[in-house]
Amino acid sequence: MSIVLKRLDSVEENTTDFFLNFPLVAAQAQQNADMISGQCICFQCATLVGSKSIFQEDVSAILPVVDYHGENKRYINHQLTKAITAGLVTGTAGIVQMFMSILDSTLETKEWCYFQADIQRSDPEVSHRRQTLVWMLNNLLRTCITRERFSDETSRWVEYPMALSWAVEDWKVKKLDSWIIQCPVQGFNQLMRWYELLREHKPSVNLGQIMITKLLNVVVSTFLAQLLRNSGNRSWLHPFMQLIYKGFNATNVPRDLGDQSVVTSIHFWVRLEAVLGARKDGKQLLASIPSSILASACHQLQLVKF
């Protein structure tokens, strides 16, 4: 089988320093997220079809769905580089990571391969497309290589699961200052997804603890950003104070309700969504954290805010 990549209108964004440093974030850009064609035919047929897919889409690359090893690996790397950066060699490890994230996003969002039991039974093509993409993603995730410490160019080359294990160990030592917590939220969410898929490489800590650390990072960074933007006006502070206090006598003046003064967990998370405001990535992170973990983290976040 094959996976066909549609031609991008522009690859310039994919060669910026930010995208090169954070390929999992780059994959979320709209043009990249829509890169994979719904065409799912054998590799030989796909190459015969040529520069247009069977849906008349412009084709930039055709990938054989084969084990990512040896000559196969070199061919796939070449095709991905041609499609994502128009042949500009920016680093195979980053390009493959970007493609894995695009595959995962496609599986989660596109109707033509989305998992839904009733659709799977009535439309075998949907099932077939999904199986093809899932196999390719799992194969790449387990066999591609990257730097052991990701952005550290001096670290050794290792298989991807080993680098993910390093990220957990780094978090154990550095917590808020660790690489995984400093990663942009979209990239962090994707990394959490990789841990979920690589069940045989399950980390030695509860991922929920890492998620809460990241949420602390997001809340604090949101607070500091508001502080810098509104140094002469304190009305922005009120939503943050509402994370702690139930009632107010005036703006930013808490009401003394005795033992009932502090917001409980039930209402805290609704108010936190309001604090995050336009931060779509923060809300996505919040939605991904299991409710059982959120309940235990409420007081941690309130203490940090206080």
N, C-alpha and C positions, 0 to 999 in steps of 0.2 A: 504494500500500500504506500501511499504518499501523502504528504502535507504540502499544500500550495500556499505560498505567501503572496499577497497582493502588493502591487507596486505602491510605494508611499508617494504622496505629493511632494514631500521634501524630507531629506534625511538630516538637514542641518542641526535640528534640535538634538538628534541622537549623538552628535559629536561634541556637545558642550561639556565643559568640565564637570558640571553638576551631574549630568546624566551618566557620564563615564564613571564617576565615583559612586553613584547610587543607581545601578542598573535596574533594581527591583522597583524603584520609583519611576524610572523612565518608561517601564512597561505599561504604566497606568495612563500615559498620555493617550488621548483619544485615537490619534492616527495609528499608534502602535497596537492599542487594544483591539482594533478592527482589522489587523493585518492578515489574520488567517482566513482563508477561503473555506466555504462550506463544501467545496469539491472534495470528494473522497473516493478516488479511483486508484488503480495500481500505478506504480511508478512508471512503467513502460508506457502505459496509455497517457499518463500525464505529460510525459516528455514529447509524445507524438502530437498532443493537442497544441503544445507550443506556447506562444506568448499571451494567449488568452485562455482563461478557464472555461469550463463548459457553461458557466454563467456569464460569460463575456466580460470578465474582470481582467484588468491588466496584471500579468504575472511577473514577479521579480525573481522568484526562486521556487524550486521544487525539491522537497526533501524526501528521500526514501525513509520509510519507517523501518529502520534496521538498528541493530545493536550499535551503540555509540563507541566504536573501538576501531583502531587501525585505520585502514583506508576509508572506511565508512565515516569515521570521525573527521578526517581531513576534508572529505567531500562536504559533509554537513556544515562544518565550520566555514568553508568557502562560500556555500550558498547563503548561510545566515549573514555573513559579512556583506555579501553583495546586496541582500535585501534590506538590512537594517542601517548600514552606513554607506551604501553605494560603493562597496569595495575598499573603503578607507580602513586600514588595519588599526584599530584602536585597542585591541586586546580581546582575545577569544573568550576568556573567562567571563568578562562582563557581558559580552553579547549573548553567550549561552544562558547566563542567568536571566537576562532580559527576556529571552525567548521562552524559558521555563515559566516565567511569570505571566507572559502573554498566553501561553497554553492554559495555565490554571484559570486565568480570568475568562478565557473563551469558554472553558468547560462550565464555569459558574454563571455566565451571563447570556450565552447565545442559545436561542431556542432550537437551532438545528442540531445541537449536541447536548442540550441540557437534560439532566437526569430527572425524569418524572415517570413514575411507574406506568400510568395509563397511556402516556405517549409512547413509551418504549415498546409496549405490547402492540400498539396499532401501527407504529412506524419503525420497521427494522432499520431503515437508513439512519435514523437518529441514534439508535443503539450502536450501529456499526461505526458511525463517525466518533461517537464518544469513546468506544473501546480503542479506536486507533489513537486518539489524542491522549487518553489515559496511559496507554502502554508507552508512548513516546515520552511523556512527562516523567513517568516512574523510572524509565531507563536512564534518561538524562540526569535526573536528580541523584541517582545512585552512582553514576559513573563519571560525570563531568568533574573537572578539577578546578581548584581556585587556590589563592594564597591561604595558608592556614589561618592567618589573622586578617583575612579579607583585604582591607585597604593598605596593609603594611607590605610594601613591595620587597622588604628584606626577608620575610618569612618564607618557608618552604612551600612547594606545591603539594597539595593533598587532595584526596577525593572530597567532594562537597560535604557529605555527612560528618567527616572529621572536623572540618572548619566550623560546622554548626555546633559540634561538641565543644570546640574551643570557645565559642561565643558564650556558652553557658558558664564555663569555668571562669571566663573573664568577668562575667556578671557577679559571680560569687564573691570575687575579690573587690571589684571596683564599684558595684551597685550603680548609682546614678551616673557615675563617670565612665561606665563600661561602654564598649563599642556598640553593643546591641541597643542600649538605651539612648545613645546619642544618634542612632540611625533615624532618619525621618520616619514619621508615623506610617506612611504607606509602605515603606520598605520593611518596617518592624512588623506590620500586620502580615506581610507576605512571609517573613521568616517564621512567624508563629504557625502559619499554614504548612510550611515545610516540616516543622517538628511533628505536626499532626499526621502528615503523609508518611513520614519515615518512622513508623511505629517501632521497627526493630532497632532503631537508634534512639529510643526514648531517653531524654536527658535525666540526670540524676536528681533534679529538683522539680518541684511543681511549677509548671509553666505559668500558672495563675500568679505566682509571686513575682515573676518577671513582668507580667502584664501590669500588675499594680505599680511596680516601680516605674514603668513607662508612663502610666497614667499620672503618677506624681510629677514626673518630668513635664508632661503636657500642661497640667494645671499651673505649675510654677512658672513655666515659660509664658503661658497666656497672661498670668498676673503681671509678670515683669514687662511684657510688651505693652499692656494697658498702662502701666505706671509710666513708662517712657513717653507714651503718646499723650498722656493727660496729666502731666505733672502739676498743672495749675488748676485743675478741676477734679474734685474728689467724688463726684456723683457716680463715676465708673466703679467705685469701690463697693457700692451697695449690693450688686449681685453676688460678690464674693462673701460679703458679710452674711448674706442670706443662707450661705452654706453652713453657717454656725448657729445663727440665732433665728428663733421662730417669729418673733414680733419686734416692732420698732416704735419708739415714741416719736421719732423724726428720722429723716434720712441719715443713716449711719450711726444712729443712737439706739442701741438695743434696749428692749423692754425687759425688765426683771420679772420673770415668771417663775422664779424659784427653780425647783427641780425640772420644770417643763420648759426652761429657757432655750435648750439646745435642740436643734433639728434632729429628728430621728432618721434612721437609714431609709425608711420608706419614702420620705420626701426629699432626702438629700440628693438622690441620683437624678430626679426630675429637675431640681434646681441647678445641678451641675451641667446638665445639657444646655440650660439657658446661659450659663457662664461661658461655655465653649462657643456659643453663638454661631458664627459663620465658619468655624473650624470643622469642616466636614471630616477631615482625617481624625480629629479627636473624637467625634461622635462615632465614627466607624470603630475606633479602638474600644470605646465604651460599650458598644453593642456586642463586641466579640468576647467580652469577659463574662464568664459564667456568673449567674446571680448569686450562687453560694459563696463565691470569692468576693463579690462586690459587698455583700453584707458585712464581711469581716474587715473590709478596708475603709469603711466610712469614717471611723474615728481617726485613722491614720491621716486621711486627707484633711479632716477638720483641724487636727493638731498642726499640720504643716501650714494651713491657711492662717491659723491663729498666730 
